């Protein structure tokens, strides 16, 4: 079969790229040819959103004139340094897309389109494409459409306008099998179709990266370090910065940012996705507030702490429960010392996801 994956592989994010690689490789091992197709912004769909988009301004640095004034601080020089490194990181991401995903290979027609994984159903976010019915099944260049581990992210069914809901409902008629990765998305899809919905694990959880991690050559790193893994400058409040810096100083750890910079972290390390996993593996501790950062930690880190945000608590709280890692979830950044004292139970994690891994693979085998 010739299969296309419709996902977020163009996003400059370790999780987006690793889930794309994992899903591609998993489907190829089932005997199929795999390519990626890109998300298309469709103006008629986009207009259905009106003026409403979710914004989580508290999770971002202040913009405008006030934001510029605030950035004239003791971190100003570091901000300039990491701007260049951010360009270097995007170049590494693009090299990964070309080398590992063969991102530019395209065909005019496919037997099956797999929509997912990642937040492909998060149609109320402030992303470039907004709402596009393509992500909900309107894929004319594929004979069959299924989803795999799709997520709504922060979007909830109750927030949809009638026009968007109706367009999704009609687009879902073209989907022959539904797979989602969290409870919020299961409920969302259940309100828009009567078809069966299967819960599946994110591709990063079903794929074994051990060979890729072993082969990865690490860049230069401090002898003892704490990975700070988040989105671009999302860890920006004085409370969180002070708590992490104090924690690291008390435990003789050097903060290291990977994937995206944090303006206050001097050690922003540019790396490819496989190196990223190995950096997690070698870290003394990991602090993350992302979905995939939590998965990387559960698979590879020795000790870690997870902080849920308003924008991702729907999927993140569901994730730590499903993979038996609730002990590492913080209610507050002040819990870092407590979480540092908890060693990860890798055997429990493996037992927890084993059955779900088999179920997820079976879904793909049965529906492609």
ZILIN-V234453 format. One line per field, one symbol per residue. ss: DSSP state (a for helix, b for strand, c for the rest). A space follows every 10 residues. Layout:
ss=???
This chain:
ss=cbbbbbcccc cccaaaaaaa aaaaaaaaac ccbbbbbccc ccaaaaaccc ccccccaaac cccaaaaaaa cccccaaaaa aaaaaaaaaa aaaaaaaaaa accccccccb bbbbbccbcc cccccccccc ccaaaacccc cbbbbbbccb ccccccaaac caaaaaaaaa aaccbbbbbb ccaaaaaaaa ccccccbbbc ccaaaaccca aaaaaccccc ccccbbbbbc cccccccaaa aaaaaaaaaa cccbbbbbcc ccccccbbbc ccaaaaaaaa aaccbbbbcc aaaaaaaaaa cccbbbbccc ccaaaaaaaa aacccaaabb ccaaaaaaaa cccccaaaaa aaaaaaaaaa aaaaaaac
